[in-house]
Amino acid sequence: MGYRDVALQFGDLIARQDYSAASRLLAPELQSSKTPDAIQAAVVTMTAYAPGPIREAQMMEDFIIEDWPDKQPGDLAVVYVALTGKSFSEAVTLTLAQYGEDILIRQLEWERP
């Protein structure tokens, strides 16, 4: 599975409200602060202005960055994943990195930048 697959899987899990599975895609150092409950709270806060579920997660191919100034060893890409509902469009920006055999999310930022 490549970093694009991991990014899209994370977005799909958020759309399905499977926050436990989404948290398992996070790097170990991120899991302590981004628990399933914290992820759910971030999503609820981000979409509070427009009730209703996230209906679709879409990785934005035009917003994938593979080289940036603060890139750390093991980093693969920064990926923007759109999260859309009936009357809103928000996003999560993910930094994906190689951790041994796994590709995990090293950093995430909620909402449109």
Buried (B, 14 or more C-beta within 10 A) or exposed (E): EEBBEBBBBBBBBBBEEBBEBBBEBBBEEBBEEBBBEBBBEBBEEBBEEEEEEBEEBBBEEEBBEEEEEEBEEBBBBBBBBBBBBEEBBBBBBBBBBBBEEEBBBBBBEBEEE
